[in-house]
């Protein structure tokens, strides 16, 4: 019986991978539609306004009212809202008759405690404000955390930065205190290697309940993805520290960004190059700007325009484009480089997606494009 369950789980995983669909919001002329990863229209341009998919549905506008469509373009929640936000955790925040309310994917209104202001769901929880205090609601509409905090910041990676009085701490979406509210400053993002913080006037890293001050630091940045090091500043120079606040790479750089794929962009003066985790310069500082490597091993680098190089320093896509994260930050995707094999770029022709070999997806340019989203 156990073996049958394992086989069934394996088959379901394979089916899920095969049937997973990704769509991107594009604007052609004055209408929005959605393309698939072959560059074909899955939903023809027909909407005056629309947003990217989230949680399997996308909000779109018809006759000045917003509703929600599925991946076939069918209305699953008819246009009836003045405003409609992204679905997350099966819940979306909408405005109808000048009243904000939560709805489920069926369109049913979610009953929640009365409050002065509601915020979007993220990772199964949503911030709400009552009597100048904030707390958390669960996806069932019930209280997770009583409104007892002065501030709860955006939920990231299942955690949220909170304050009581002048000090900051961090809770998880169950309301459990992960970092006590005893820091003058605290990073917004929870990371297993630690969270950047300031305590008793000293900058450092909070890790597993312990604060590790960084010698001489006057600023420290958040850890990025699975990188073991983050960057910090001392005497106007930037270096890299580990989760215990130890300087691993001395602060000698004027600018820096996070490690990814074992390399980090750094600048001395106006020229950018890349170092490895031992601090050795492995890609010469010859660029006017440089971003972190994507998981596919390509990074945006700039002269007058942006192009893309691999981890050996070879330029594989010419520096002919502009890049930006666009509205991707709304879905928590702030990376400017490749995502799942494609990157969003701009030229005189408009906006398009480039493949890893530098060719244009579907050989087509648009008035605007937004990153691809997996349809659940």
Buried (B, 14 or more C-beta within 10 A) or exposed (E): EEEEEEEEEEEEEEEEEEEEBBBBBBBBEEBBBBBBBEBEBBBEBEBEEBBBBBBBBBBBBBEEBBBBBBBEBEEBBEBBBBEBBBBBBBBBBBBBEEEBBBBBBEBEEBEBEEBEEBBBBBBBBBBBBBEEBBBBBBBEBEBBBEBEBBBBBEBBBBBBBBBBEEBBBBBBBEBEEBBEBBBBEBBBBBBEBBBBBBBEEBBBBBBEEEBBBBBEBEBBBBBBEEBBBBBBBBEEBBBBBBBBBEBBBEBEBBBBBBBBBBBBBBBBEEBBBBBBBEBEEBBEBEBBBBBBBBBBBBBBBBBEBBBBBBBEBEEBBEBBBEBEBBBBEBBEBEBBBBBBBBBBBBEEEBBBBBBBEBEBBBEBBBBBBBBBBEBB
